[in-house]
Amino acid sequence: MKGLGELERSIMDILWAENTPLTAREVGKMIADRDLAPTTVMTVLDRLTRKGFLQRTRDGRAWRYEPAESRDAYIAELMLEALDLTGDRSAALTRFAQAVSGREAEILRQALTELEEE
């Protein structure tokens, strides 16, 4: 999975925040800090769909877009890709575990315990 560009990330943030699929026009209206042409928004949405980040469904003449996966799943995938870049996954995981807060460490322990119980 590849990273997202700045505009792609802004659009994904909007779609992750919504609980319903949106049209290109709706997404464009929600990007308040930019003056984007509607065709630019449609192009980015199409590109995100081809990359597998979005799913789309027809709604009359328009397409409605929604994330293919949650933000959490995307971030987890980025973390796994970062681990793949290391020469020593164990060392990287150990360093990561040492760097997280106590609360975050507890969340990791709980997740690992749940996996062991499955």
C-alpha positions in Angstrom: 0.0 0.0 0.0 1.4 3.3 -1.0 1.3 6.6 0.9 -1.1 9.3 0.2 -0.4 12.7 -1.3 -1.5 15.8 0.5 -4.8 16.3 -1.4 -5.5 12.5 -1.4 -5.0 12.5 2.4 -7.3 15.5 2.8 -10.0 13.7 0.8 -9.5 10.4 2.7 -9.8 12.3 6.0 -13.1 13.7 4.9 -14.4 10.3 3.8 -13.1 8.5 6.9 -14.9 11.1 9.1 -18.2 10.6 7.4 -20.5 7.7 8.1 -22.0 7.7 4.6 -20.7 7.6 1.0 -20.3 11.0 -0.6 -20.4 12.3 -4.1 -17.5 14.3 -5.6 -19.5 17.5 -5.3 -20.1 16.8 -1.6 -16.4 16.1 -1.0 -15.5 19.3 -2.9 -17.7 21.4 -0.7 -16.1 19.9 2.4 -12.6 20.9 1.3 -12.9 24.4 2.7 -9.3 25.5 2.7 -8.8 24.9 -1.1 -10.4 26.4 -4.2 -10.5 23.2 -6.3 -12.2 22.6 -9.6 -14.8 19.9 -9.5 -12.9 17.9 -12.1 -9.8 17.9 -9.8 -11.8 16.4 -7.0 -13.3 13.8 -9.4 -9.8 12.9 -10.7 -8.4 12.4 -7.2 -11.5 10.3 -6.2 -11.0 8.2 -9.3 -7.3 7.7 -8.6 -8.0 6.7 -5.0 -10.6 4.2 -6.3 -8.0 2.7 -8.7 -5.4 2.5 -6.0 -7.9 0.5 -3.8 -8.5 3.2 -1.1 -12.1 3.8 -2.1 -15.1 1.9 -3.3 -17.8 3.6 -5.4 -21.4 3.0 -6.2 -23.7 4.6 -8.7 -26.3 7.0 -7.5 -28.2 8.2 -10.5 -25.7 10.0 -12.7 -23.2 10.5 -9.9 -20.8 8.2 -8.1 -20.8 7.9 -4.3 -17.4 7.2 -2.7 -16.5 5.5 0.6 -13.3 4.2 2.1 -12.5 0.6 1.3 -10.9 0.2 4.8 -10.9 2.2 8.0 -8.2 4.8 8.9 -6.9 2.3 11.5 -6.4 -0.4 8.9 -4.5 2.1 6.7 -2.2 3.2 9.5 -1.6 -0.4 10.5 -0.6 -1.2 7.0 1.8 1.7 6.9 3.3 0.5 10.1 3.8 -3.0 8.7 5.4 -1.5 5.6 7.8 0.5 7.7 8.8 -2.7 9.5 9.5 -4.4 6.2 12.0 -1.6 5.5 14.1 -2.5 8.6 16.9 -5.0 8.5 15.9 -6.3 11.9 12.1 -6.4 12.7 12.7 -7.6 16.2 15.0 -4.6 17.0 12.5 -2.2 15.4 9.6 -3.7 17.4 11.5 -3.5 20.6 12.4 0.1 20.0 8.8 0.9 19.2 7.6 -0.8 22.4 10.1 1.2 24.4 8.9 4.5 22.8 5.2 4.2 23.4 3.4 5.6 26.5 2.3 3.4 29.4 -1.3 3.5 28.2 -0.3 2.6 24.7 1.8 -0.3 26.0 -1.2 -1.5 27.9 -3.3 -1.4 24.7 -0.6 -3.5 22.9 -0.6 -6.0 25.8 -4.3 -6.3 25.7 -4.4 -6.8 21.9 -1.7 -9.5 22.1 -3.5 -11.3 24.9 -6.7 -11.3 22.9 -4.8 -12.8 19.9 -3.3 -15.5 22.1 -6.8 -16.4 23.4 -8.2 -16.9 19.9 
